[in-house]
């Protein structure tokens, strides 16, 4: 059974159709990257999963139960980290988690034990200062601890790394990766390197529709050839090759790039290099990247 199932989901605000017949299925214990440009509809979709926005058309199921707007039955399975989490700044991390545990009806002993475990997980176990003095990264880490407090089966994170520096981003990604064995993770982002680092599967949302979805390997295999590069030892060999074999882009004095060319074209180039005794340092295909595929899909 899928942990999250979205079927023919649509949502409009006035005349603006934000989500258009969206279908998505996420299995248990996966990290799923929900990617797209800002304004693509990622946050709107997450709010409908949480029952915070009414659905115009379609169905959402969490752990086999249907999501109903305004009701919170399915939210017992969900932990949620918004893009900008808010806290009571006068509290310490332990005090805040105790409050959250009390509100959710957890036993006092369970709250204490789980809070200690989670603060250790997110690197805040020895932090006793008030939350108002926290950095953005510390608040994100505390937000993940709060979202995991009741042992959710689905953790939803909305742009968890977007405003963080490289160190803070790495810390958040490491935490998300560490909880995969216990919970399913859905996180939205437009930072594609984060997706490539930790995600098992992805869905690319554009203009309200899922354009591509699957494992990273499946998605990258859809990309057209990304071309090849030749790095010459001598600039005059690069000059000669540029004239002999049309279609290149000059990267610098000794490097040529042939975009959208496959292995067959690269073999032709290698034969030409051999015939003319051009001296090269290397010739290689450019690796397919999620960024290049993303740009193809959105037409940039």
N, C-alpha and C positions, 0 to 999 in steps of 0.2 A: 504493500500500500504506500502511496506517495504521502509524504508529510504535508506537502502543499500542492493543491490542484486548483488551477484557474482555467475556467472554460468559457470561451466566447464573451470575455469581459469588455464592456464598453462604458465610457463615462464622458459626458460633455458638461461644459460650463457655458451656458447660453448657446451661442452658435459655434463655439470652439470645441471640437471633438478632441479630447486629450488622449483617451484610450479607445482604440478601435479594434474590436474582435480579438482580444489578447488571449492566447492560450499558453499555459505554462505548467509543467509538472516537475516537482523537485523531490527526489528520493531522500530517505533518511541518511543522516550522517554524511552529508555532502556539504562542501562549501560552494555556494552558487553565486556567481557574479552577475549582477543586474546592471548592465552598462548602457550608457547613452549620454547624449549631450545634456547640458543643463536645460530644463524645460521639456525634456522628452516624455515625461509622465511617470518617472520612477517613484517619486514621493507620493503622487496621487494613487498609484497602484498599492503602495505599502499602507496608506491610510485606509483603503478599502479592505485590505487583508485584516486590518485591525478593527474593522467595523466602525471607523470614525467618519467615513463618507458613505452616502447611499450609492448603490450600484444602479446604473441605468438599465443594463442588460447583462446577463451572464450569471455565473455562479463561482463561488470560492469555497473550497473545503480545506480545513486545517485538521490534520490527523483524522480524517474521515468525517468530520462534523462540519455542517454548513455554516458559513459566516453570515450573521444577520445584523444589519445596520442598527446601531443603538443598543445592542445586547453584547454582553462580554463573556458568554460561555466559552467560546473558542479561544479567548485570550488567556485562559488558564494554561494553555500549551505554549504561549508565546512570551519571549522576552524581547523588549524593544529599546533600541538606542536611537533617539532622534539625532538629526544633524547637529543641533545645538542643544545639548541637554541642560536643563535648569536644576538647580539645587538650592537648598536652604544654606546660604553661605556661612551662617553662624555655627553650623554643626561641624563635627569631625567626621571623617569617613565612616567610622564604626557607629557613631550616633545616627548618621543618615541611613545606613543599612538596617539598623535596628528599627527605625521608623518604618521603612519600607516593608520589613518583615512583619511588623505588627499590623500594618494596614492590610497585608495579604493574608493574615490569619495564621501565620506560622507559629509554632511553639517557640517559647523563649530559648530553650536549650538548642533547638535547631537553628535559630537565627544566629546565636553566638558562634556555633560551630561552623556554619556555612559562611558567615561573614569573615571569620579568621581565614578560612580556606581561600575565599575569593580575593581578599585583600592581598594575600600572599601571591596568588595567581597573577594579579595585575600590578604587583610591585609597590603596593601601598601599605604593607603590613606594619611598618614602623612609622607611619606618617600620622601624627596626632594634631596637626595644625588645622585651623578652620578652612573650610572649602573655599571661602572667598579669596584666599591667597593662593589658590591652585592655578597652575598654568593650564592652557587649553588641553594639552596632552594628558595631564593628570586628571582633568575632568572627564575626558573621554574614557580613560581607564576605569575611573570610578563608575561611569555610566554603564560600562560593560559588566562590572561587578554587580551593580543593581539589577541589570537585565537578567543576569544568571542566578539571582538569589533563590528563586523558587524552582530551580532545576527545569527550565523550559525545554520542550522538545524542538522548538523552532526559535532561533535567535535572529531577529531582524535588525539590521544596522543601516541607517540612512546616511550615506557619505561619511563614514567614520574617520577617514584620514584626510579629508579635503583641505583642512586648514592647518595641518600639522607640518612640522619640518621633517626632514628625512629620518632623524632618529625617532621622533614620535610616531611616524608612520610605521616604521619597522616594529616598534613595540606593540602597536595595535594589531598589526598583521600576525605577529608571533602569537599573541593571545588568541586571536580568532582560530588560528591553525591548531592551537593546543586543545581547544574545546571540541574539535570536530568529532572525536570519538564518543562524545556524550550528547551532542545536540546537532541539529541541522542548522546551517548558517546561510542566510540570504543577506547579501549586502550590496547596496547600490553604490556606484562610483562612476566617475568619468576619468579616473586615473588608471590607465590601462596597464601600466607596469605592476600595479598592485594586484590586478586580476591575474596576470600571467604568473605571478609569484605563488599564489595560494589556492586558486580556484580549481575545483574538479570539473565544473561545467559553467557555461555562461549563456546568457541571453542578451542579444543586442536590440535595444528598443529605439525605434526611430519613427517619428511622426505617428506615435500611438500604436504602432504595430511591432511585433517581434519579427525582425528581419532575418536573424540567424540565431540558432541555438544548438547546443551540443557540448561535447567535451572540447577542451582546447585543441587537441589533436584534430578532431573532426572539423572544427571551425577553421583552423589554419589551412587544412587541406582544400578548402573551398577557394582559397585565394589564387588569383591568376599568378603566373610566373612573375617573380620580383626582379628578374634580370640578373646580370652578372657584372663583375668588376675585373679590370685588368690593371695590375700595378707594374709598370715598366721600370727597368733600371736606368734607362736613359730617356731624356725628354724627346730627342729626335726620333726614337722608335715610336713613342706615343704619337708624335706628329704624323709619322708615316702611316701608322695603323688607323688613325682617325680619317685619313684620306682614302685608304684602301677599303675599309669596312665601315660603311655609312651607318648612321643611326645612333652614334655615341653621344654622351654628354661628357664634357671635360670637367673633371673634379679638381685637378691641379696639374702641374707641369708633367707629371708622370703617370697619372691615373685617369682611366676612361671607364665610364659606366654605360652599359647597354640596358636600358629599362625594358621591362616586359618581354624579355628574350628568354627562351627556355634552354634546356640542355643541348638540343640539336644545334641551335645557333652558337652556343658556347664551343661545341666541338668544331664547328666551321672556323671560329675565331682561332682556336688552338692550331688547326691545320695551317691557317694563314701565317700565324706567328712562326711556326716551324719552317715553312717554305721561305720566309723572308729573313730567318735567323734573327728575329727581334729578341732582345734579352728582357726577360720579365722576372719580377720577384714572386708574383703569385697571380693566379686567376681563380676566381671562386664565384659560385652562385650566392646571391643575397638571400639570407634566411627570411622566410615568411614571418611577419610580425602581426600581432593583433592591431597595432596602430595603423599599419598600412591597409589591413582589411576594413577597419573602421572607417577610414577615409574613403575607401571605395564605396562602402554602403551608403554613406551620407552624401556622396557625390562631390567631395572636395578634391 
